[in-house]
Amino acid sequence: MNASAESHAGQSPATSGPLGADDPGAFNHCFAEVNGIRLHYVDQGQGPLVILLHGFPYLWYMWRRQIVALAGAGFRVVAPDQRGFGRSERPEDIEAYDLSQAVGDMVGLMAALGETSAVIVGHDLGAWVAQAAAMLRPDLFRALVMLNTPVPPRGKIRPTVALREMAKGRVYHHLYFQEVGKPDRELAADPRKTLRSLYYSVSGSAVGAERWRLFIEPGEPILNAFTEPKDFPAWLSARALDYYVDEYARTGFTGALNYYRCRDRNWEITAFLDGAVVRQPSMFIGGAADPALEQITGVYDQLETYMPGLRKKVLLPGVGHSAAEEGVDEVNALLLEFLKPLGR
């Protein structure tokens, strides 16, 4: 395994202000050959390692303000583009996106970094990877934080079967994404409209009919469930949105959607995790205005039952599914409150 870095001389990301943090060039970009792929990641600061895993449709960049805050507080912060996203490699096979490969990437990245212990933080699909990493390799991942998505226990029945029962004849986005090709083309037809609509509709800024509609009718395109705003809220700058749009316009959405296409496969290959719990210190941060929580409030209520090391769970008022971007100060304060007592 090997790692390489891209130098950005004369820049100081750890002390960048809000505008500086929106500049992707203000960070230390690196690449490593891990688990058979080339992985892109940002590496900032020195101290105990914290790994930040993004969700969909985001990138390493969603953590830009957490990277600045945590690196400035004495942590080494590593935020990768997960496989299939951004500047990381995008394998063609759907099976290449199952949890065993995603966790394997993090194990390989730890080795490439020369580190043997990390706190792992995951948002959305990154929370699935982070939780699996904590369960499978407690020797490496000493603590866990999940943002926005309280990952449920494995479950007794196949995920797509459970989702169809929940949808009751309608279509949930996890089911919509099972088809190969059509969703990919719909999302990629106009990446700017897609991302503006998704980011806004799942956020705490959307109200009433603007909010993400969790279910669509059979035959209805997925983007009908979202609303494109006339003006985007200030928590996502034009520069930040441009970065997301440029990256997804270049890569498309197939790599990201392949994670959803592995839902049943993940269930099949993790039978040995049935009944497993996370015993490491853990925390959950969610948004009280996150529409994604509407169908899984029961999971949030029962987090303690399969996360016996849970130290705190909180829902931030007015914050939606992009907590790291919508509630920057609150998320940063909570992360630092959780991390500092852990020591090395």
C-alpha positions as CSV (number, residue, x, y, z in Angstrom):
1,M,0.0,0.0,0.0
2,N,1.2,3.5,-0.6
3,A,0.0,7.0,-0.3
4,S,0.8,10.2,-2.1
5,A,-0.1,13.8,-1.4
6,E,-0.8,16.9,-3.4
7,S,0.9,20.0,-2.0
8,H,-0.9,23.3,-1.5
9,A,1.9,25.5,-0.4
10,G,1.2,28.7,1.5
11,Q,-2.3,27.7,2.6
12,S,-3.3,27.0,6.2
13,P,-6.6,25.1,6.2
14,A,-6.7,24.6,10.0
15,T,-7.1,28.4,10.4
16,S,-9.3,29.0,7.3
17,G,-12.3,31.1,7.9
18,P,-15.8,30.3,6.6
19,L,-15.0,31.4,3.0
20,G,-11.6,29.7,3.0
21,A,-13.2,26.4,4.1
22,D,-15.4,26.4,1.0
23,D,-12.2,26.3,-1.2
24,P,-11.4,22.6,-1.9
25,G,-7.9,23.7,-2.8
26,A,-7.2,24.9,0.8
27,F,-7.0,21.3,2.0
28,N,-4.3,18.6,1.8
29,H,-5.4,16.1,-0.9
30,C,-3.9,12.7,-0.9
31,F,-4.3,9.3,-2.7
32,A,-3.7,5.8,-1.5
33,E,-3.8,2.4,-3.2
34,V,-6.0,0.4,-0.9
35,N,-8.1,-2.8,-1.2
36,G,-7.5,-2.9,-5.0
37,I,-8.6,0.7,-5.7
38,R,-7.2,4.2,-5.7
39,L,-8.8,6.2,-2.9
40,H,-8.8,10.0,-2.6
41,Y,-8.8,11.6,0.8
42,V,-8.1,14.9,2.6
43,D,-5.6,14.7,5.5
44,Q,-5.4,17.6,7.9
45,G,-3.9,18.1,11.3
46,Q,-1.9,16.0,13.8
47,G,-3.0,14.0,16.8
48,P,-5.5,11.2,17.4
49,L,-7.1,10.0,14.1
50,V,-10.7,10.8,13.2
51,I,-12.1,9.4,10.0
52,L,-15.1,11.2,8.5
53,L,-17.3,9.3,6.0
54,H,-19.7,11.2,3.8
55,G,-23.1,10.0,2.6
56,F,-25.2,10.4,-0.6
57,P,-25.2,12.6,-2.6
58,Y,-22.2,14.2,-0.8
59,L,-18.4,13.9,-0.9
60,W,-15.5,14.4,1.5
61,Y,-16.3,18.1,1.1
62,M,-19.4,17.9,3.3
63,W,-17.0,17.7,6.2
64,R,-15.0,20.8,5.3
65,R,-16.0,22.8,8.4
66,Q,-15.5,19.8,10.7
67,I,-12.1,19.2,9.2
68,V,-11.1,22.8,10.0
69,A,-12.5,22.7,13.6
70,L,-11.1,19.2,14.5
71,A,-7.7,19.7,13.0
72,G,-7.5,23.0,14.9
73,A,-8.4,21.3,18.1
74,G,-5.5,18.8,17.9
75,F,-6.8,15.9,15.8
76,R,-5.6,14.3,12.6
77,V,-8.7,14.4,10.4
78,V,-9.0,12.2,7.3
79,A,-12.0,12.5,5.1
80,P,-12.1,10.2,2.0
81,D,-14.2,10.2,-1.0
82,Q,-15.7,6.7,-0.6
83,R,-15.3,4.4,-3.5
84,G,-17.6,5.4,-6.4
85,F,-17.6,9.0,-5.3
86,G,-15.5,12.1,-6.3
87,R,-11.9,11.5,-7.1
88,S,-11.8,7.9,-5.8
89,E,-11.9,5.0,-8.1
90,R,-15.3,3.7,-9.3
91,P,-15.3,-0.1,-9.9
92,E,-17.8,-1.3,-12.4
93,D,-19.3,-4.4,-10.6
94,I,-22.2,-3.7,-8.2
95,E,-20.8,-6.2,-5.8
96,A,-17.7,-4.0,-5.4
97,Y,-19.9,-1.6,-3.3
98,D,-21.0,-4.0,-0.5
99,L,-20.1,-3.3,3.1
100,S,-17.2,-5.8,3.2
101,Q,-15.5,-3.8,0.5
102,A,-16.3,-0.4,2.0
103,V,-15.0,-1.4,5.4
104,G,-12.0,-3.0,3.7
105,D,-11.2,0.4,2.2
106,M,-11.1,1.9,5.7
107,V,-8.9,-0.9,7.0
108,G,-6.6,-0.4,4.1
109,L,-6.6,3.3,4.5
110,M,-5.6,3.0,8.2
111,A,-2.6,0.8,7.2
112,A,-1.6,3.3,4.5
113,L,-1.8,6.1,7.0
114,G,0.4,4.2,9.4
115,E,-2.3,4.4,12.1
116,T,-3.7,1.6,14.4
117,S,-6.6,3.4,16.1
118,A,-9.3,5.8,14.9
119,V,-12.6,7.3,15.8
120,I,-14.9,6.8,12.8
121,V,-17.7,9.2,12.0
122,G,-20.3,8.5,9.3
123,H,-23.2,10.3,7.7
124,D,-26.1,8.7,5.8
125,L,-24.6,5.7,3.9
126,G,-21.3,6.6,5.5
127,A,-23.0,5.8,8.9
128,W,-23.7,2.2,7.6
129,V,-20.0,1.8,6.7
130,A,-18.9,3.3,10.0
131,Q,-21.2,1.1,12.1
132,A,-20.1,-2.0,10.2
133,A,-16.4,-1.0,10.7
134,A,-16.9,-0.6,14.4
135,M,-18.6,-4.0,14.7
136,L,-16.1,-5.9,12.5
137,R,-12.9,-4.2,13.6
138,P,-13.2,-2.9,17.2
139,D,-9.4,-3.3,17.4
140,L,-9.0,-0.5,14.9
141,F,-12.1,1.7,15.4
142,R,-12.3,2.6,19.0
143,A,-15.4,4.9,18.9
144,L,-18.3,5.6,16.6
145,V,-20.4,8.7,15.7
146,M,-23.4,8.5,13.3
147,L,-24.9,11.6,11.8
148,N,-28.5,11.8,10.6
149,T,-28.9,8.1,9.9
150,P,-29.5,5.8,12.9
151,V,-28.5,2.5,11.3
152,P,-30.9,-0.2,12.3
153,P,-30.0,-3.8,13.4
154,R,-29.6,-6.3,10.6
155,G,-33.3,-7.3,10.6
156,K,-34.9,-10.7,10.2
157,I,-36.1,-10.4,6.6
158,R,-34.5,-9.3,3.3
159,P,-34.3,-5.5,3.1
160,T,-36.1,-5.1,-0.2
161,V,-38.9,-7.2,1.1
162,A,-39.2,-5.1,4.3
163,L,-39.1,-1.9,2.2
164,R,-41.9,-3.1,-0.1
165,E,-44.0,-3.9,2.9
166,M,-43.4,-0.5,4.4
167,A,-44.1,1.3,1.1
168,K,-47.5,-0.4,0.6
169,G,-47.6,-0.2,-3.1
170,R,-45.7,3.0,-3.4
171,V,-41.9,3.3,-4.1
172,Y,-39.2,4.2,-1.6
173,H,-36.0,5.6,-3.0
174,H,-34.0,2.6,-1.9
175,L,-36.3,0.5,-4.0
176,Y,-36.2,2.9,-6.9
177,F,-32.4,2.7,-7.0
178,Q,-32.5,-1.1,-7.4
179,E,-33.0,-0.7,-11.2
180,V,-29.8,-0.2,-13.1
181,G,-29.6,2.6,-15.6
182,K,-32.9,4.6,-15.3
183,P,-32.2,6.3,-12.0
184,D,-28.6,6.9,-13.0
185,R,-29.7,8.8,-16.2
186,E,-32.4,10.7,-14.4
187,L,-30.1,12.1,-11.7
188,A,-27.3,12.8,-14.2
189,A,-29.4,14.6,-16.8
190,D,-29.0,17.9,-15.0
191,P,-26.7,17.5,-12.0
192,R,-27.2,21.1,-10.8
193,K,-31.0,20.7,-10.7
194,T,-30.6,17.3,-9.1
195,L,-28.3,18.4,-6.3
196,R,-30.1,21.7,-5.6
197,S,-33.4,19.8,-5.3
198,L,-32.0,17.0,-3.2
199,Y,-29.9,19.1,-0.8
200,Y,-32.8,21.6,-0.3
201,S,-35.7,19.2,0.1
202,V,-34.0,17.0,2.7
203,S,-32.8,20.1,4.7
204,G,-34.5,21.9,7.6
205,S,-34.9,24.9,5.3
206,A,-37.7,23.2,3.2
207,V,-41.2,23.6,4.6
208,G,-44.6,22.0,3.7
209,A,-44.8,20.6,0.2
210,E,-41.2,21.6,-0.5
211,R,-40.0,18.8,1.8
212,W,-38.8,15.5,0.4
213,R,-41.7,13.2,-0.3
214,L,-40.5,9.8,1.0
215,F,-42.7,7.8,-1.4
216,I,-43.5,8.1,-5.0
217,E,-46.1,6.3,-7.1
218,P,-45.1,3.5,-9.5
219,G,-43.9,5.0,-12.8
220,E,-43.2,8.4,-11.3
221,P,-39.7,9.8,-11.7
222,I,-37.6,10.0,-8.5
223,L,-37.0,13.8,-8.8
224,N,-40.7,14.4,-8.5
225,A,-40.2,13.8,-4.8
226,F,-38.0,16.8,-4.5
227,T,-38.3,20.6,-4.9
228,E,-35.7,22.8,-6.6
229,P,-35.6,26.1,-4.6
230,K,-35.5,29.5,-6.3
231,D,-32.8,30.7,-4.0
232,F,-30.6,28.3,-2.0
233,P,-30.2,28.9,1.8
234,A,-27.0,30.5,3.0
235,W,-25.7,27.4,4.7
236,L,-24.6,26.1,1.2
237,S,-22.7,28.8,-0.7
238,A,-22.6,29.1,-4.5
239,R,-19.0,28.0,-4.4
240,A,-19.8,24.9,-2.4
241,L,-22.7,24.0,-4.7
242,D,-20.4,24.4,-7.7
243,Y,-17.9,22.0,-6.3
244,Y,-20.6,19.3,-5.8
245,V,-22.1,19.9,-9.2
246,D,-18.7,19.8,-11.0
247,E,-17.8,16.5,-9.4
248,Y,-21.1,14.7,-10.0
249,A,-21.2,16.1,-13.6
250,R,-17.8,14.4,-14.1
251,T,-18.5,11.1,-12.4
252,G,-22.2,10.6,-12.7
253,F,-24.2,8.9,-10.0
254,T,-23.8,5.2,-10.7
255,G,-21.1,4.5,-8.2
256,A,-23.1,6.1,-5.5
257,L,-26.3,4.3,-6.4
258,N,-24.5,0.9,-6.4
259,Y,-24.4,1.1,-2.6
260,Y,-28.2,1.0,-2.5
261,R,-28.1,-1.9,-4.9
262,C,-26.1,-3.9,-2.4
263,R,-28.8,-3.7,0.4
264,D,-29.9,-7.3,-0.1
265,R,-26.3,-8.5,-0.6
266,N,-25.2,-6.8,2.6
267,W,-28.0,-8.6,4.5
268,E,-26.9,-11.9,3.0
269,I,-23.2,-11.6,3.8
270,T,-23.7,-10.3,7.4
271,A,-25.7,-13.1,8.9
272,F,-22.9,-13.6,11.4
273,L,-23.7,-10.0,12.7
274,D,-27.3,-10.9,13.6
275,G,-27.7,-9.7,17.2
276,A,-24.3,-7.9,17.2
277,V,-23.9,-4.6,19.2
278,V,-21.5,-1.7,19.2
279,R,-19.8,-1.6,22.6
280,Q,-17.4,1.2,21.9
281,P,-18.2,4.7,23.0
282,S,-20.7,6.1,20.5
283,M,-22.9,9.1,19.7
284,F,-25.7,9.9,17.4
285,I,-26.4,13.4,16.0
286,G,-29.5,14.0,14.0
287,G,-31.7,16.8,12.6
288,A,-35.1,17.3,14.2
289,A,-36.3,18.5,10.8
290,D,-34.8,15.6,8.8
291,P,-37.6,14.0,6.7
292,A,-35.5,10.8,6.4
293,L,-36.2,10.2,10.2
294,E,-39.9,10.1,9.7
295,Q,-40.0,6.4,8.8
296,I,-37.3,5.3,11.3
297,T,-38.1,7.1,14.5
298,G,-38.3,3.8,16.2
299,V,-34.7,3.1,15.4
300,Y,-33.6,6.4,17.0
301,D,-35.7,5.6,20.1
302,Q,-34.0,2.2,20.5
303,L,-30.4,3.1,19.8
304,E,-29.3,2.2,23.3
305,T,-30.4,-1.4,22.9
306,Y,-27.8,-2.2,20.3
307,M,-25.3,0.5,21.1
308,P,-24.6,-0.1,24.8
309,G,-21.7,2.3,24.6
310,L,-24.0,5.2,23.5
311,R,-23.0,8.3,25.4
312,K,-25.3,10.8,23.8
313,K,-28.0,11.2,21.2
314,V,-29.4,14.5,20.1
315,L,-31.7,16.0,17.5
316,L,-30.8,19.5,16.4
317,P,-33.8,21.9,16.1
318,G,-34.4,23.2,12.6
319,V,-31.7,21.0,11.1
320,G,-32.4,18.5,8.3
321,H,-30.4,15.7,6.7
322,S,-27.2,17.8,6.0
323,A,-26.4,18.3,9.7
324,A,-22.7,18.8,9.1
325,E,-23.5,21.7,6.8
326,E,-26.7,23.1,8.2
327,G,-25.7,23.0,11.9
328,V,-21.9,23.6,11.7
329,D,-21.3,25.1,15.1
330,E,-23.6,22.6,16.9
331,V,-22.1,19.6,15.2
332,N,-18.5,20.8,15.8
333,A,-19.2,21.4,19.5
334,L,-20.8,18.0,19.9
335,L,-17.9,16.2,18.1
336,L,-15.3,17.9,20.2
337,E,-17.3,17.2,23.4
338,F,-17.3,13.5,22.5
339,L,-13.8,13.3,21.2
340,K,-11.7,15.1,23.9
341,P,-12.4,12.7,26.8
342,L,-11.5,9.7,24.6
343,G,-7.8,10.7,24.7
344,R,-5.6,8.7,22.3
